[in-house]
Structures are given as C-alpha cells and as structure tokens.
Amino acid sequence: MRISLGYGRGTVGFHVPDGHLAGIIEPKSARQVGDVRAAVDESLRQPVGTPPLRQLLSGKQSVLVLTVDNTRPSPTPLLEPILAACDEAGAEVTIGIAIGRHRQMTGDEIAEHLGAEIAAQRPVLQHDPFDDAAHEDLGETSRGTPIRINKMALAHDLVLGVGIVEPTYLSGFTGGRKIVMPGIAHHSTIDANHYLIVDPRTKIGVLDGNPMHEDMMEMLERVPLAWITNAVVGPDDEVVAVFSGDPRAAHRRACQRSAGIYTCHGASAKIVMASPGGAPYDVCMVQTKKAVVPATDIVEPGGVIILVGENPECWGDEAAFEEWMTQLQPAEAVSRAKQRELFSLGAHGARILAQPMVEKGASVLLVTSDQMREAAGDSFLNATSSIDEALDEAHAIAGNDASVAVIRKARRVIVSDEASRPHS
C-alpha cells in the first residue's frame, strides 16, 4: 500500500507491504465554518460566560489585543471583527504578539501573518521573554511558579486574547490562558511552568488534573485578561467553530469541541511513522518533536519510531535543545530533565525524544532535510534524508514482518486508551 505523509510544503511517499499495516491514525474530518466573519460576529454577540464585547468596550480608551505568532494559523479572520468593534467604541488598539519563547518575527512575517492592512494601521508589539525590564512581578502560584508578565498587559483598559485551540502535549489544549502563559510571560516563568511536564498527569487532551494547565489558570487570577476569541481548527487548519467570552468558560467549550476531532483510536505497532503535518509544523525540531508524543503511546517495546519532518531551521532557537541532544545520552536527558535547576524548554524537548528510547527500548529515526541530517549527526537521533532508508533500518531493527502504524498530523493527535492494545 502506498502512503504519504506531510513534509514541508509537500509530502513524502512510501510503501507498506500488504498485511503489515496496523492502521492509519489521523484526526477526524470536520465541517468548516462557511463564513468565519459571521461566526466571529455571532460569538461577539452571544459569548460564553460574559456580557457581549460591545458592552465590555463601553468607556474603554485603550485595548490590548493579544494574538498568536506565525507558528499558528493566521488570526486575521478572527481579528478583523474585533478590531472593527473596538473602532466603533472609539478605543485605541494595540496588537501584542504573544510569542512565548519563540523567535521574534520579522516585519515581513508580521505583515503576512496579520495582514498588511492590520500591520500597517495598528501599533504592533512583540513580546520579548528575555527583557527583564519589560516584565512585572505579580507573585507566584501555589506550585512556586513566579508570575512575571509583560507590562503591556497592565497598561491598557481592556485586554483581549485571540488565537486557536488545538491539543497540546503540555497543557492539554492551546488557547485561552496560553495567550498569557507562555504567550507574554518571562522566560523564567515559562520554564518553571513547563517543568511540570515531568508530572505524569501532564497529558495531551487533558485539562482536569493537569498540573501545567492548573498552574496557568492560577496566573489568570493576577492578569487582567477579560475576554478571548478562540477558533477551533480542524486537521487542515480550517476554522470549524468559534467561541468567545470568558477566558475560562469559553476555552472549556472550545476544548471539548477540539477533543471530538483529535481523539483517535488505533492499534499499537512495532514500527510507528509520524509526521507533525508538514509546514509550518515541521519548520524546526522544536515543532517536529511534538509528533513523537502519540507515537510513543503506541510503539511496542523494542520497536521503532520514524519522525518525518523537513526542519529547514534545524534545531530551532532553543540552544539547550541542541546541546542536550548532542551532548547527552537518552537516559541522561530523561534523568537530568527531572532536576528543576537544570530544566528548560530545550531540555524538555530532548527528554520527549529520549523518553521512548528509555521507557520502551525503542529506536527513534528522523527523515529530514540534508541540513538537519548533518546537524543531527552528533545527536542520539539517527537521521536520514531518505524515507526508504529509514524504513529499511526500521525493519532491520524490528524485523521484516513488523507491523507498521502511520500517524498523520501527529502534533495534534490524542491517542485513546484503545490505541495501546497490541496489533494482532
């Protein structure tokens, strides 16, 4: 059977012999919203858990609209109705790009991401998580996470958040409170919160009992985020629903809708091939590594995971990520990441890739660009630019009769308990 996986702006194909395919795991199709503008307008009039936006804007002079960077789909269709409502209310709008710890966007990237008209007509600020002077200390959470937030969130009469909801292996789902943490948080705050990934209750698709999510929610008690507009996106980044209103209640509704799309069933297999979905989700290993999460759930002990991602920006901007990947062995990465004083986003990236090797004795292979293959040469990943070579190596490890499972758009997939059952 000929199968393809997303890779950069295209696909790569490969062959799985008849009888060897354990299954193809991918998100469910979802009906796209016919008119996004109309859906947003309706959500502004009929929000979840709060008065309509027009009422919240009454008497406000300055509004900060926080939104996502270009590692997420363009927020322009969501922003336009909100900006129009602010203009109608006579409020001055500043757009804040909540980049978390991602790299700064260029001017051209901002114009493409927000739309040239919005970028030219509105003041646009980019968060800098390493600018100490730009942050306000608001105490700490019950788990000891320092709440250091960009001061721009405290300098306006009203703060709104605009973004998308999709599953994430960190806090369960994106959206909602993530526009603040990690969106506009200091790097020390982000690292302290993300350290909670070492807690086994931190899982993709889980909110209740997820310590990282609960830590983020505590921060909202100190930060004046009054409103969110979140789009639930489908497998091809299409908008399938829009929820606006209270950052807690509206977000919960959006997560429930997202879970229905991305919760998947499938058998485990000896060889698991996973792609995050192509560009922009395989721009670097910081993004591509997310595909290993569902693959780890279903790979059988002693099996092989093949990650498929182009990675034109190689390791990405987390220096510790490359350092840990190239200077440590898998067991060291897993062990050291548990030490709070050593933890960082780069460290947790190395831990995630090392985890299936340590916990299941699995091998992790990478199909990638030539430049990333060279960059990974000293790492504990085995990289190649040929998917056929990767499959040959996987079969040499797992056996010629090994079962093969394929995960498409794996960065968002929530594997149900049924997927852990062995393939027969």
TAWO-V380497 format. One line per field, one symbol per residue. ss: DSSP state (h for helix, s for strand, l for the rest). phi: phi as a letter, one per 30 degrees, with the letter a starting at -180 (. if undefined). psi: psi as a letter, one per 30 degrees, with the letter a starting at -180 (. if undefined). Layout:
ss: ???
phi: ???
psi: ???
This chain:
ss: lssssssllsssssslllllsssssllllllllllhhhhhhhhhhllsllllhhhhhllllssssssllllllllhhhhhhhhhhhhhhllsssssslllllllllhhhhhhhhlhhhhhhlsssslllllhhhsssssslllllssssshhhhlllsssssssslsslllssllhhhhlllllslhhhhhhhhhhhhllllllllllllhhhhhhhhhhllllssssssssslllllssssssslllhhhhhhhhhhhhhhssllllssssssslllllllllhhhhhhhhhhhhhhssssssssssllllllllllhhhhhhhhhllhhhhhhhhllhhhllhhhhhhhhhhhhhhhhllsssssllhhhhhhllllllsssllhhhhhhhhhhhhlllllssssllhhhlsslhhhhllll
phi: .cbbbdahcbbbcacceeicddlccadddbddddbdedddeddddbdciadeeedddeidcbbccdbdcddbeededddedddddddddicdcccccddicdddddedddddddjeddddcbdbccdbdcdeddccdcjbddciddccbedddccbdbccbbabcadbddcjbdihdddcbcebcdedddddddedddddddbdibcdiddddddddddddccddcabbbcdcceciddcabbbkeecddddddddddeddcdbclddadcbcbbdkidddbdadedeeddddddddcddeidbccccadhdchdjcceddddddcccdedddddddddedcdaddddddddddeddddbidcbcbcaddddedddeccdcccbccdddddddddddcjdcddbcbcchddcdcddeddddedc
psi: kkklkkjbgblkllkkkkffjfljkllllkkkkejeeeeeeefeeiljgllleeeefkfkekkkjkllaggllkgefeeeeeeeeeeefgkkkkkkjifbgllkkleeeeeeefkeeeeefkkkkkkjfgjeffkkjgbllfggkkijkkfffgglfkkkkkalklkkfdgelaacfffejfehlleeeeeeefffffkffjlkgkekfjeeeeeeeeefffkhjfkkjkkkkafggkkflkklbkfeeeeeeeeeeeefefklkllllekkkkkfgakgghflfeeeffffefeeefklkgakkjkjkehfgbfagjefeeeeefflleeeeeeeffjeffkleeefeeeeffefeefgglkjlkjaleeeeeegeglgkjklgkeeeeeeeeeeefkfgkkkkkjkhfffkjklefffkkk.
